[in-house]
Amino acid sequence: MDQYYGSGTVALWWLGQMGLLVKAGDTTICIDYFATPFDGRQTVPPIAAEKLSGIDVFVGTHDHLDHIDHDSWKIWAKSNPQAKFVFPRKHMEAVLADGVRSDQAVGLNDGESITIGDVTIHAIAAAHEFLDKDPETGLYPYLQYVIEANGIRIHHAGDTVRYEGMLPAIQSFGKTDIQLLPINGRDARRYRQNCIGNMTYQEAADFAGEVGTTMVIPGHWDMFADNSADPNAFADYLDAKYHDRIVCRIPKVMEKIVFEKK
């Protein structure tokens, strides 16, 4: 990951679930990486938390262990002392308790942005079944991000269903080049087990089509057997409706994907 990726190019590595490494210019971002071994997970962490170094920005979309992995953030706060940690501001207290310094901690809310190194990160509210906006503070517990780097826009949706206003919020930044969307869906069984859900694979495919992204990567389908979906069904549905417009990349863990803007 030490290679330099210049204007019009980024490199991506999928880390499982909604985990993503992004390299643009001299800046490396690690998003939603669940690096802690855990009973019930079907995939092992591809990089041990103790061995992950040289990260400029750690990003978390919301305070669930497979998105903000507190055990790992405690390690990274020490092993990557130069890094910034970007997350929903509603979770500031929990993140500072991980040992993240106040000058490292960047709490964002819907509509806010931060530029770090070669990247700019824009926060948009996410609806993990519900928007759950705090009526007193106006803070959202779930975020998704549009990341601008090297002239490329990456939409990392975190965990979300589609809600009114989400499409124009993403389109307001201009053409989306790459999307990572959850496809695991939601149902009554999971809801009763306090497992709140996301877009179905059909909803995710249609959302990618309406956004008009160039490439889409399905996520949130591999890690837990009881909260999964078939990425091939997503790819097939996308091909049936948008085959001439969108490239679908079913990722393999730690496979390098180099995106060059045409």
Secondary structure as GFF3:
##gff-version 3
##sequence-region A 1 262
A	DSSP	beta_strand	9	16	.	.	.	ID=ss1
A	DSSP	beta_strand	19	24	.	.	.	ID=ss2
A	DSSP	beta_strand	27	31	.	.	.	ID=ss3
A	DSSP	three_ten_helix	49	51	.	.	.	ID=ss4
A	DSSP	beta_strand	57	59	.	.	.	ID=ss5
A	DSSP	alpha_helix	70	79	.	.	.	ID=ss6
A	DSSP	beta_strand	84	88	.	.	.	ID=ss7
A	DSSP	three_ten_helix	89	91	.	.	.	ID=ss8
A	DSSP	alpha_helix	92	96	.	.	.	ID=ss9
A	DSSP	beta_strand	105	108	.	.	.	ID=ss10
A	DSSP	beta_strand	113	116	.	.	.	ID=ss11
A	DSSP	beta_strand	119	125	.	.	.	ID=ss12
A	DSSP	beta_strand	143	149	.	.	.	ID=ss13
A	DSSP	beta_strand	152	156	.	.	.	ID=ss14
A	DSSP	alpha_helix	166	171	.	.	.	ID=ss15
A	DSSP	beta_strand	178	182	.	.	.	ID=ss16
A	DSSP	alpha_helix	188	192	.	.	.	ID=ss17
A	DSSP	alpha_helix	201	211	.	.	.	ID=ss18
A	DSSP	beta_strand	215	219	.	.	.	ID=ss19
A	DSSP	alpha_helix	231	242	.	.	.	ID=ss20
A	DSSP	beta_strand	247	248	.	.	.	ID=ss21
A	DSSP	beta_strand	256	260	.	.	.	ID=ss22
###
